[in-house]
């Protein structure tokens, strides 16, 4: 099972009994890393999970918005675009620049 499929399966289990829609998208960081974006839309809240995928590692950026703020979306996009893996230091040693 691919990493992406495992995430979708986990999110679907977590959403059971919730009136929400799950959508997915994919982009690349400015450094060329794959980013999976999963959006959970409910009546009054939108949650987005951005998974920056590296070699046997990932970094998760989680955004929950009750207001639909474009500035929050812009901030997350800046984090995604500036993320660089700190190679050789471990799974949680990515660095955000900007």
N, C-alpha and C positions, 0 to 999 in steps of 0.2 A: 504494500500500500504506500502510495506517495504521501509525502508530508502534507501537501495541500488537502488531499482526500481525508487524512486523519483529522485535520482541523475542522473541515466541514462536518464530518461525522460527530465530533465532539460538540460543536456549536448546535447542531440539530438536536442532540440529546438535551442540551441545556435549555433549548427553546421550547421543549415540550410543555404544552399547557399555557403558553404565552401567545397572545395575538400579535405576532410580529412577522416581518418578512426578512429573509436572509438573502443577500446578494453578494457576489464576489467580483473582483477585478484584479488586474495585475499590471504593475508598472516596473520600471527599473530605477534604482538610485542613480545619481550622477556618476557614481563609480562603476555602474554596470551590474550591481547586485539585484537579484529578483526581489520584488516586494509584492506579497499577496495582501489584498485589502478585502476584508470581510465587513459588511455593513449589516447591522441589525436595526431595522426601522420599526418603531412602535408608534402609537398615536402621539405621544408627547415627548419622546426621546429618541435620539439616534446614537447608536454606539458603533464605532469603527475600530477595527483591530488591524494594525499594519504589521505584518511579519516581514522583516528584512532577513532574507535567507542567505546564509553563508555555508561554507563547507562543514557539515555536521554540527551546525549551530544556527541560532536565529536570535534576533532581537525583536521584541514585541513593543510597539507603541500603541497605547490604548487611549481612545478619545470617546468620552461620553458627553453629548451636548443636549441640553434641555432648551436652548435658545436658538439653535441653528446658526450660531455665530460663525461668520466667515473668517474672522480673525483667528479662531481656534483651528479651523481647517488649514489656514495659511501657516500657522505655527507648526503644525504637524508636518506639513509638506516641507518646510524648512529643515526640520529634524531629519526627515527621510533623505532629503537631498544632500545633507551635510554629513551623514553617517559614514564612518570609515572603520573597518574592523582593525583592532589593535592586534595584529597577527602574533601568535605565539604566547599570548598572555592569558588565554582562557575564554570561555564562552561568553562571559558577561563583561568583556573588556572592550567593547566598541566605543568609539569616541565620536561625539557630536561637535562639529565646528560651526562657527557662525556667530 
